[in-house]
Amino acid sequence: MPFCVVKSRTIKIILSMLLVAVLLCISFEGGSAAAVFFGSSTRLVPIYSVKTEEKQVAISFDAAWGADKTEEIISVLKEYNATATFFLVGFWVDKFPEKVKAIDEAGLEIGTHSNTHPDMAKLDGSTMKKELETSISKIENLIDKKVELFRPPFGSYNNTLIKTCDSLGLKTIQWDVDSLDWKGLSAGDVTSRVLSKVKNGSIILCHNNADNVVDSTRLILQRLQNQGYKVTSVGQLVYKDNYTIDRNGLQIQN
């Protein structure tokens, strides 16, 4: 009898572990995030990268503080026939409206990076919505184009934030390649870091006013293109519909 009891408990444990393993692999179609189960809770996941067989990556620039290097970045992108996404904070838009227009007129994509650059995960739902709606309105009033992408400041998010983004028609975008250019690394070091991590479908994070961003952008584009990569905006890389996102933030076309 004791043997039977032990065996029964063992079977229950094994079955429970198998159930958890199955649930961890589940992702759901629709919206901009995957729903991943952890025990009795569900965690939503934004897009970190895209599954594709094509040698295509997206480069993005977060803009929250200065703007003196923005025009040079635009010139470098044009020089290499590359596109990109600029995620703009609302107060940056207020301060540099002509830069916003220059980004748009160069054919580059603009997304929101919030209005005041807070840790969005620490806000309540109504405040999150106000942050997003205010920044979107500022951008759209200048460029007369719909804002469809959002990058959370500090990469901080929670379920409420992603659901709020979904309700506003925004895809929540993270990254899988962090250039760490904001740390003041040399252009060579930034480039080496990016190239060591990039793969098909990667989303590269840069900052528009990092110390060596102009030179590092030129080197990154040059070397990626030499390796056969096409460098695009996030909007050109991600799938618009009929997709799922796995628990690691990989967007997969169904």
C-alpha atoms as one frame of an Amber mdcrd trajectory, in Angstrom:
protein
   0.000   0.000   0.000   2.721   2.598   0.804   4.245   1.895  -2.607   0.919
   2.667  -4.278   0.591   5.954  -2.401   4.065   7.082  -3.414   3.457   6.046
  -6.976   0.164   7.939  -7.094   1.765  11.124  -5.770   4.615  10.785  -8.229
   2.182  10.461 -11.107   0.321  13.572  -9.956   3.544  15.557  -9.783   4.598
  14.431 -13.245   1.201  15.294 -14.714   1.304  18.725 -13.104   4.749  19.395
 -14.534   3.634  18.328 -17.989   0.617  20.626 -17.792   2.778  23.606 -16.861
   5.213  22.814 -19.682   2.380  22.752 -22.211   0.920  26.026 -20.949   4.281
  27.764 -21.103   4.447  27.041 -24.809   1.038  28.561 -25.547   0.799  31.867
 -27.397  -2.314  33.601 -28.618  -3.082  35.312 -31.885  -4.284  38.886 -31.986
  -3.223  42.114 -30.384   0.418  43.041 -30.041   1.406  40.563 -27.374   1.513
  36.899 -26.516  -0.265  35.534 -23.477   1.986  33.176 -21.558   0.710  31.247
 -18.547   2.716  31.025 -15.329   0.788  28.921 -12.842  -2.543  30.653 -12.361
  -1.411  33.995 -13.872  -1.050  35.190 -17.453   1.801  37.418 -18.622   1.537
  39.379 -21.845   4.649  39.699 -23.990   5.472  42.417 -26.572   7.436  41.969
 -29.801  11.198  41.572 -29.310  12.088  40.156 -32.725  10.525  38.563 -35.797
  10.873  35.049 -37.152  11.862  35.294 -40.810  14.035  33.484 -43.318  14.920
  36.783 -44.963  18.133  38.602 -44.044  16.231  41.605 -42.812  16.577  43.552
 -39.556  15.114  46.760 -38.170  17.078  49.613 -36.647  15.433  52.019 -34.217
  16.367  55.200 -32.376  14.801  56.343 -29.113  14.614  60.133 -28.820  14.056
  61.651 -25.413  16.729  64.241 -24.766  18.972  66.015 -27.295  18.526  66.348
 -31.040  21.756  67.729 -32.471  22.740  64.443 -34.156  19.333  63.646 -35.649
  19.894  65.275 -39.046  23.222  63.457 -39.425  21.586  60.115 -38.631  18.993
  60.829 -41.299  21.774  61.581 -43.803  23.605  58.344 -42.999  20.414  56.313
 -43.397  19.815  57.958 -46.753  23.420  57.321 -47.783  22.950  53.578 -47.244
  19.397  53.498 -48.585  18.166  52.209 -45.217  15.028  53.034 -43.290  14.506
  53.162 -39.537  12.013  53.876 -36.772  12.322  56.810 -34.395  10.457  56.401
 -31.098   9.748  59.926 -29.864   8.854  61.157 -26.380   6.171  63.842 -26.252
   8.325  66.487 -24.613  10.979  65.887 -27.322   8.299  66.479 -29.950   7.319
  69.731 -28.184  10.911  70.934 -28.163  11.970  69.792 -31.641   8.935  69.890
 -33.971  11.127  70.626 -37.006  13.185  67.513 -36.298   9.988  65.464 -36.180
   9.014  66.818 -39.581  12.505  66.155 -40.945  12.339  62.513 -39.828   8.967
  62.093 -41.494   9.941  63.922 -44.687  12.946  61.597 -45.021  10.519  58.674
 -45.251  11.395  57.314 -41.825   8.886  55.803 -39.432   7.808  57.473 -36.182
   6.441  55.700 -33.132   5.703  56.924 -29.627   8.007  56.498 -26.648   5.404
  57.934 -24.199   4.744  61.583 -23.397   6.966  62.180 -20.353   9.218  59.074
 -20.295   7.926  57.525 -17.051   8.196  53.928 -15.906   4.864  52.985 -17.470
   4.497  49.793 -15.430   4.185  51.935 -12.282   1.215  53.912 -13.624  -2.471
  53.085 -13.410  -4.391  52.299 -16.581  -5.936  55.738 -17.073  -2.592  57.487
 -16.686  -0.995  55.063 -19.141  -3.700  55.847 -21.664  -3.233  59.579 -21.207
   0.537  59.251 -21.705   0.007  57.398 -24.961  -2.860  59.469 -26.328  -1.091
  62.751 -25.577   2.145  61.715 -27.289   0.300  60.219 -30.261  -1.698  63.406
 -30.726   1.448  65.560 -30.715   3.128  63.399 -33.360   0.092  62.968 -35.598
  -0.666  66.699 -35.563   2.801  67.335 -37.002   3.102  64.570 -39.589  -0.552
  63.749 -40.364   0.166  60.013 -40.210  -1.150  57.376 -37.843   1.173  56.262
 -35.046   1.074  52.472 -34.797   4.109  51.534 -32.673   5.052  52.115 -29.038
   8.270  51.441 -27.174   8.028  51.509 -23.358  10.586  53.736 -21.610  13.255
  51.619 -19.879  11.674  48.585 -21.569   9.295  48.422 -18.587   5.836  46.976
 -19.179   3.037  44.939 -17.625  -0.258  43.421 -18.721  -2.203  46.636 -18.189
   0.163  48.582 -20.432   0.024  46.075 -23.275  -3.765  45.846 -23.075  -3.955
  49.637 -23.158  -1.723  49.691 -26.237  -3.905  47.076 -27.914  -6.996  49.192
 -27.244  -5.309  52.134 -28.999  -4.189  50.064 -31.988  -0.524  50.122 -30.987
   1.973  47.296 -31.300   4.277  47.212 -28.261   7.878  46.952 -29.449  10.971
  45.929 -27.482  14.324  44.831 -28.932  16.626  41.816 -28.987  19.836  43.730
 -29.818  20.802  46.518 -27.419  23.622  48.673 -28.789  24.324  50.178 -25.336
  25.379  53.318 -27.242  24.043  55.463 -24.388  26.960  54.268 -22.262  29.400
  56.293 -24.348  30.954  53.284 -26.069  33.119  53.930 -29.124  31.547  53.512
 -32.555  33.646  50.386 -33.057  32.555  48.831 -29.782  28.893  49.583 -30.472
  29.190  48.062 -33.932  30.943  44.940 -32.675  28.279  44.468 -30.020  25.438
  44.781 -32.536  27.033  42.475 -35.106  27.726  39.811 -32.481  24.043  39.617
 -31.556  22.111  40.380 -34.719  20.224  37.714 -36.674  17.368  37.538 -39.164
  14.418  39.477 -37.762  16.340  41.368 -35.084  15.223  44.743 -33.756  18.216
  46.936 -32.914  17.974  49.572 -30.181  19.957  52.814 -30.568  19.567  56.356
 -29.215  19.441  59.463 -31.363  21.767  61.494 -29.167  24.329  58.919 -28.024
  27.907  60.205 -28.147  29.056  58.226 -31.191  25.716  57.357 -32.760  26.430
  58.910 -36.162  29.650  56.967 -36.685  28.250  53.755 -35.192  25.149  53.968
 -37.394  27.360  54.282 -40.475  29.506  51.308 -39.447  26.498  49.162 -38.510
  24.747  49.823 -41.820  27.927  49.277 -43.824  28.773  45.959 -42.193  25.231
  44.625 -42.071  24.767  45.353 -45.748  28.130  43.733 -46.514  26.752  40.622
 -44.803  23.675  40.729 -47.014  21.200  42.218 -44.536  18.463  44.626 -45.529
  18.000  47.300 -42.850  14.432  48.549 -42.467  12.016  50.193 -40.076  10.229
  48.194 -37.401   6.940  48.618 -39.242   8.418  47.035 -42.357   9.784  44.107
 -40.359   6.863  43.098 -38.140   3.815  41.216 -39.357   0.630  43.265 -39.433
  -1.817  40.433 -38.776  -2.245  36.650 -38.712   0.597  36.091 -36.254   1.429
  34.791 -32.810   4.163  35.804 -30.365   5.970  33.183 -28.332   7.009  33.491
 -24.695  10.351  35.046 -25.699   8.736  37.804 -27.714   9.405  36.232 -31.115
   6.671  37.240 -33.573   5.726  34.327 -35.848   3.654  34.446 -39.033   0.898
  31.806 -38.990
